[in-house]
Each structure stands twice: as C-alpha cells, then as structure tokens.
C-alpha cells in the first residue's frame, strides 16, 4: 500500500478522537444551553456559525503541527496537490452523477435534507453560512475524517480505511435528521455522500497532503453555496 508520509502523531490522533466526541455530543449541547441562558440572543444561523468558528479554532490548535507540515509539503509540490485535487474533484462529480441517477429513479422528488437545512440557514444570513460552509467546515471535516479517522485506519488496512471512514462521513451528515424523515429518504441521502467520502480519501493518499481533499471540499461547498443565491 502507498504510505502516508505526512500523517498525525499518536498524540494528535488521540486528541482528534477525543475531540470528535466533544464535537458531536458536548459542543452543540453547550452552545444551545448557553444561548438559552442568554435569552436566545443568537439566531439559529449565528449559533451555527459560532459552532463552525469554535470547531475551526480547536482543530487549528490541536492539529497545527500536522496542518503546517502538510502546508509546507503542498507549497513545495504545488503541481502534485493541484493535480490530485483536480482529479479527485472530477471523480467526485462522476460518482455523484451516477449515484444521483440511481436515486432519482428510486425517489423522483428526492431532495437532500442536509442541503435543505443549509439552504434555510443561508436565506437568513447568506454571508455567515458561506464563510462557515466554504472556509471553516472543509478544514475541520477533512482534518477529522481524512486525517484522524481515515489516516488511522488506512495504516491498518487501506480497504478498512476507505470503507469505514466513508461510512462514518456519510452517517454523520444525516444522523441529526433521524426520526424527522423517512428511513428511505435518509438512506438515499446517506448514499449521496459516499462518492465524496471515497474521492476525498483517495486524493489525500495520492497527494500525501490533507490540503488536497481540503481544496476539493472547498470547491464542492463553494459550488453548492453559489447555487443557493
């Protein structure tokens, strides 16, 4: 298997796994509780942006060494990073097209519930959602999902790394909507994230820098945000 030469230290990995639990279970609860204590001073979109910002700051602090090493490598090999970022983006578009063809045949009126939720927030404050979605989220999600989860599992088994990290990535995009929508709709939303999970991990391995999937993620989210205007 191709070795990831720029990977996280054991300490960074341990903190990453710990922080993932904080991000999913503790931080959202604390933000909502704090907002209630202050009389719901923040709107839903402002609270969402605050979550993005805190997330980004924590990730930048915990993984500053990993992100810096990856950035230095990327600046030394810009063509390699751009080449695999571009290829990964094309693979993502091709995979998404095929998945969407299948989904629309099964569910002709399909609409991704997570995308609809982001659209509603963007209507309230487009600028905040654009900044959070395009610039903050890609760094956080790629560092955690590709850097921590995929990178750790990949060293054990590439197949396990691709499979498990993609399943977790897809599941976390729909988990908050369980009981609010039908199982079939959520399953189709889950499937829609699989091409991204696979292609982002592939770009990370081929480029040997977390900044390749970050660039892809930025491009994907930027196009999605522009479509919401």
N, C-alpha and C positions, 0 to 999 in steps of 0.2 A: 504494500500500500504506500501511497505518497505520504511522506511525513510532513506534519505541520511544524516548520522550524520556528515560527513565531507563535508561541502558544502561551497560555497563562501559567503562572506559578501555582504550586499547590495551595499557597495561602490565598491567592486571588480566586482560585476555583472554589475553595471552601467558603470564602466570604460571598462569592457570587451565588452559591446555592442557598446560603443563609438569607441573603438579600432577596432572592426570588420569592421566598416565603413571606418576607416582610412586605414586599411589593404587592403580592396577591391577597394577603389576609389581614395585614395590620394597617398599612398606609391608607387605603381607601376608607377604612372604618374611622381612623383618627381624623382624617380630613372632614368627613361628613359630621362627625361628632363635634369637632371644633367649630365648624360652620354653624351648627345648631346652637351652640353655646353663645356665639356672637350674633344670634338672631338672623341666621341665614343671610349674612352680609354679602356673600358671594353668590353670583348666579351659577347655574349648572355649568355653563361653558367656562366661567372663571375658575370654578373649582376643578374642572377637568384640566385646565391649563396649569394650575398650581400643582396638580399631581404630575403632569408631564415635566414641569420645571424641577421639582424635588427629585423625581426619578433621574433626570439627566444629571443633576449635581451629584447625587450619590454615586451614579455609575462613573462619572468623570473622576471622582475622588478615589473610589475603590480600585478602578482599573486604569489609573493614569499611566502606570508603567507599561502595561500591555498596549494601550492605545498609542502611547508615544512611540514605542518600538515599531508598531505596525505603521504608524505615520511616517517615520524615518525611512523604513523599508519602501513604502509606497512612493516617497519622493525620490528615492534612488532608482526605482524601477517603475516610472510612471506609465510607460507603454504596456507593461505587463498587467498592471492594475486596470487600466482603461480597456485593454483588450478583453480580459476576462469579465469585467463588469459589463461591457457591451454584449459579449456572447451570452452571459447569464441572463441579461435583460431580454434578449431575443428568444432564448429558450423558455423563459417565463411567459412571454407573450404567446408563443406557440402552444405551450402546455395549457395555459389559461383558455385559449381559443377552443381547444379540443374538449376540455372539461366543461366549458360553458355550452358547447353544442349538445353534449350529453344531458346536462342539467335542464336546458330549455326544452328538450324533448320529453323529459320526465315531468317538468313543472313549468309550463309555458309562461306563467305570470311571476316567475321567480324574481326576488329582489333580496340581496344580501342584507341581513338585519343589522349587521355591524356598520355597513356603509350607510344605511338609512339613519342610524343613530348619529353618525358623524355629520351627515347632511343636515340634520335638525339642529345640531350644535353650531354648524357653520352658518346657518341662517341667522342665528342670534348674534354671533361675532365671528365673521369670516377671518379676520386678520389673526386673532388669537388661535383659532383652530388651524389655520395654515402654518403658522410658525411652529406650533406644537407637533402637528402631524408630519410636516416636511423635514424639520430640522432637529427636533428633540427625540421623537419616537424612534426613528431609524437607528440612531446611535445606541439607545437603550436596548431595543429589541435584538439588534444584531450582536451586541456585546453579550447579552444574556443567553439568547437562543443559539447563536452560532458559536460564540466564544466559549461560554461556560458549558451548556448542555451538549451541543454537537461536538465541540472540541474534546471534551472529556470522554464521551462515548466513542468517538472516532478512533482514539488511541487504543481502545479495547477491540473494536471491530467496526470497520467502515460501514458495513451493512446496518449494524445496530445503530450507529451514529446517525445515518441518513433517516432510517425508519423512525426511531424513537423521537428524535428532535423534531422531525416534521409533524408527527402525530401530536406532540405537545404544543408546538407552534400553532397548529390548526385548532386544537381543542381550546386553547386559551383565548382565541378570538371569538368563541361562541359560548363559553361557559357561563358568562353573566346573563345570557338570554334563556337559559334552561328554565322551563315552566312558563315562559312568556310566549313561546312559539311552538308550533308542532314539531315533533321529533323529525319528520321528513324534511321540513324546511331547514332545521338546524343541521341535519346530516348533509344536505346539499351545500349549505354554507361552509361546513367543515371541509368538504371535498374541494371547494373553490380555493382554499388556502394551500392545498398540497403542492401545486406547481411552484409557488413562491418558496415554500419550505425547502424543497429539493434543490431548486436552482440557486438559492442564496447560499446553501451549504456547499454546493458544487463550486461556486465562484470563490468561496473562502478557501477551499482546498487548492484550487488551481492557481489562484493569485498569491496564496500564502500570506494574505493580509486581510484583516477584518474590514478594512476600508473598501474593499471591492464590493462585498454584499451591502455595506452601508450606502455606497453610491447607488447601487441598484434599488435599494429600498427607498432612498430619497427620490429617485426618478419615478418609481411606481406611485408613491404617495403624492408627488407633485402633480402628476397627470390626473390622479383622482381628485385632488383638491381643485385643480383648474376646471374640471368637468362640473364642479358644484357651483360655479359662479353663475 
